[in-house]
């Protein structure tokens, strides 16, 4: 009887131990260590300073001087160069207000064609700029006149012009105007007579104190 009781007690203890072991919760598994990869550092583009490009502007080359480039010299009697006439003032000469006609050499030889030579000198003469070009007086400096035609008449060369003739400051200025224009045309005409007109009227009528 005592032996059975002992066996029952041992069996009960054994069963109790098993039950206790079954009730003990298992420890959670340790989390697997995960390696964290650092993000790749992408280098930022370096800051580039933008500077405006300097562009050199090439200036156009100066236009070559025209062939007619006068030099102010008294022309010798045997020099055949084409000339225009201007004035040296207050010399006691026979022109205008006691002035002297001075030939200005154009460094252009006569072509042999009186019409061409007269046109050359008259176009240059009427487009000369300034009151004292080449150090000489131009009595037409304030006028604006252009050659429109040069042609033969019956025996004379006609030079037609258009524009405006400004009244000179002094009365003797009319004689100055007639002298420089007529002598310039005559010198290029090869001994032929020249008639100059302005706006379909004789030039000498315009270059007069009596013109309207």
Buried (B, 14 or more C-beta within 10 A) or exposed (E): EEEEEEEEEEEEEEEEEEEEEEEEEEEEEEEEEEEEEEEEEEEEEEEEEEEEEEEEEEEEEEEEEEEBEBEEBEBEEEEEBBBBBBBBBEEEBEBBBEBBBBBBBBEBEBEEEBBEBBBBBBBBBBEBEEEEBBEBBBBBBEBEBEBEEBEEEEEEBBBBBBBEBBEBEEEBBBBBBBBBBBBBBBBBBBEBEBBBBBBEEEBBEBBEEEEE
